[in-house]
Amino acid sequence: MNTNWIRNDEDALIYVGDAMCSWCYGIAEEVTLLKNNHPELTFVSLMGGLRPYNTERAIDMADFLKGHWDEVNKRSGQPFTYDILQDPEFIYDTEPASRAVVVVREMAREKEFDFFKAVQKAFYFEGKNPNHLTTYLPIAEAFDLDTEKYALLFQSERIKEETKRDFQLAQEMGIKGFPSLVLKKNGQFSLIANGYNTADQIEKVIAQIK
């Protein structure tokens, strides 16, 4: 597995998710708690690729998706709106949302995870179409990013390839579902969460790893 994206001498908390994964939206604040509780760990986000390059319309998946969203809402309390699921032109392709986050990694890595959460809110709560660049420009502006540069990077082949590399790396890591959290400690990688877990539950797993 290629781990050049993390220094050999650093311990890290690796979050593998997708901005259009409903359980990733559900766990967002739990991951924020973990991140804040462990300043000694380098926090790394990896876009796992839930349904990249998918061509299916969301309206044809609406019942399936709504069922998941309702369950996430009950477990996590995260708010949802459902109008986007009735848009006949909305294709449920998760690559653009992943790419939108990778752009921020390039521009201001320290803002990446907060931007990821803002993309989730725009999609799940505000009903914005994540396939459109215009969805991300106001978020980029709110994060004090150069929107012209953001737009150029979002549309660039290089960032598309970087995003694809994230998907490939998640596969190489053996990640089977999202959200997943991996702890790198003393050079060893341990899966500490797969699916929705609370911060307290994950802390108990971390405490057992020497």
C-alpha positions in Angstrom: 0.0 0.0 0.0 1.3 3.4 -0.9 1.4 5.6 2.2 3.5 8.4 1.0 0.7 10.8 1.8 1.5 10.3 5.6 5.0 10.6 7.0 6.5 7.4 8.4 7.2 9.0 11.7 3.7 10.5 12.4 0.7 9.0 14.0 -2.6 9.8 12.2 -6.3 9.5 12.3 -7.5 8.7 8.7 -11.1 9.4 7.9 -12.4 7.7 4.7 -15.7 9.0 3.6 -17.8 10.5 0.8 -19.6 13.8 1.0 -22.7 12.1 -0.5 -22.7 9.2 1.9 -25.5 9.7 4.3 -23.9 7.9 7.2 -20.8 10.1 6.6 -23.1 13.1 7.1 -24.5 11.4 10.2 -21.1 10.8 11.8 -19.7 14.2 10.9 -19.9 15.7 14.4 -18.6 12.5 16.0 -15.5 12.7 13.8 -15.2 16.4 14.7 -15.1 15.4 18.4 -12.5 12.8 17.8 -10.4 15.2 15.7 -10.5 17.8 18.4 -9.8 15.3 21.2 -6.6 14.1 19.5 -4.4 17.0 18.5 -1.4 14.6 18.8 -2.7 12.8 15.7 -2.4 14.2 12.2 -5.9 14.2 10.7 -6.2 13.0 7.1 -9.3 12.9 5.0 -9.5 10.5 2.1 -12.4 10.5 -0.4 -13.5 6.9 -0.6 -15.8 7.1 -3.6 -19.3 5.9 -2.8 -20.8 5.9 -6.3 -18.2 7.8 -8.5 -19.1 8.1 -12.2 -22.5 6.7 -11.5 -25.1 7.4 -14.2 -28.3 6.6 -12.3 -30.8 9.3 -11.6 -31.5 10.1 -8.0 -35.3 10.1 -8.7 -35.0 6.4 -9.6 -33.3 5.7 -6.3 -35.4 8.1 -4.3 -37.2 5.5 -2.1 -33.9 3.7 -1.3 -32.1 6.9 -0.5 -34.9 8.3 1.6 -35.0 5.2 3.7 -31.3 5.5 4.5 -31.7 9.2 5.2 -34.5 8.7 7.6 -32.5 6.1 9.5 -29.5 8.4 9.6 -31.7 11.2 10.9 -33.1 9.0 13.7 -29.6 7.8 14.8 -27.6 11.0 14.5 -30.2 13.9 14.6 -28.7 15.4 11.4 -31.4 17.3 9.5 -32.4 16.4 5.9 -34.5 17.8 3.2 -35.7 15.6 0.3 -36.6 17.9 -2.6 -33.3 17.1 -4.4 -34.5 13.5 -4.8 -37.3 14.6 -7.0 -35.1 16.5 -9.5 -35.3 14.4 -12.7 -32.0 15.9 -13.9 -30.0 15.0 -10.8 -27.5 12.1 -11.5 -26.3 10.5 -8.3 -22.6 10.7 -9.2 -20.4 11.2 -6.1 -17.3 12.1 -8.0 -17.9 15.9 -8.3 -18.5 16.3 -4.5 -15.3 14.4 -3.8 -13.4 16.5 -6.3 -14.8 19.6 -4.7 -13.1 18.6 -1.4 -9.9 17.6 -3.1 -9.6 21.1 -4.5 -9.6 22.5 -1.0 -6.9 20.0 0.1 -4.8 21.6 -2.7 -5.7 25.2 -1.7 -5.9 25.1 2.1 -5.5 21.7 3.6 -6.4 22.9 7.1 -9.9 23.8 5.8 -10.5 20.5 4.0 -12.6 18.7 6.6 -14.7 21.7 7.5 -15.3 22.3 3.8 -16.3 18.6 3.5 -18.9 19.1 6.2 -20.2 22.3 4.4 -20.6 20.3 1.2 -22.7 17.7 3.1 -24.9 20.5 4.6 -25.4 22.0 1.1 -26.5 18.7 -0.3 -28.5 17.1 2.5 -30.0 20.1 4.2 -30.1 22.8 1.6 -30.8 20.5 -1.4 -28.1 21.9 -3.6 -27.1 19.9 -6.7 -23.5 18.6 -6.0 -22.9 18.0 -9.7 -22.7 21.8 -10.4 -19.7 24.0 -9.8 -22.1 26.8 -8.8 -22.9 24.8 -5.6 -19.3 25.0 -4.4 -18.4 28.6 -5.3 -20.4 30.2 -2.4 -18.9 27.7 0.0 -15.4 28.4 -1.2 -16.1 32.2 -0.8 -17.3 31.6 2.7 -14.0 29.8 3.5 -12.0 32.8 2.1 -10.8 30.8 -0.9 -10.0 32.4 -4.3 -13.1 31.4 -6.2 -11.5 31.9 -9.6 -8.7 29.6 -8.7 -11.1 27.2 -7.1 -13.2 27.0 -10.3 -10.1 26.4 -12.4 -8.8 23.6 -10.2 -12.3 22.0 -9.9 -12.4 21.7 -13.7 -8.8 20.6 -14.2 -7.7 17.2 -15.3 -5.0 17.1 -12.6 -7.6 17.4 -9.8 -9.8 14.8 -11.5 -6.8 12.4 -11.4 -6.0 13.3 -7.8 -9.6 12.5 -6.8 -9.4 9.2 -8.7 -6.2 8.4 -6.7 -8.2 8.9 -3.5 -10.7 6.3 -4.6 -7.9 3.9 -5.6 -6.1 4.3 -2.3 -9.2 3.6 -0.3 -9.5 0.3 -2.2 -5.9 -0.5 -1.6 -6.5 0.0 2.1 -9.2 -2.6 2.0 -12.0 -0.2 3.0 -15.3 -1.9 2.4 -17.7 0.8 3.4 -18.1 4.4 4.5 -17.6 6.1 6.9 -14.4 4.3 8.0 -11.7 5.5 10.4 -8.2 4.1 10.5 -5.7 4.8 13.2 -2.0 4.9 12.3 0.0 4.4 15.4 3.6 3.4 15.8 3.7 2.5 12.1 0.7 0.2 12.3 -2.7 0.7 10.7 -5.8 -0.3 12.6 -9.4 0.0 11.5 -11.2 1.6 14.4 -14.7 2.2 12.9 -16.6 1.1 9.9 -20.1 2.6 9.7 -21.8 4.9 12.1 -20.3 5.0 15.6 -20.3 7.6 18.3 -17.0 9.3 19.4 -17.3 7.5 22.8 -17.5 4.1 21.1 -14.5 4.9 18.9 -12.5 6.2 21.9 -12.9 2.8 23.6 -11.3 1.1 20.5 -8.5 3.6 20.4 -7.7 3.1 24.1 -7.1 -0.6 23.4 -4.5 0.0 20.7 -0.9 0.3 22.1 
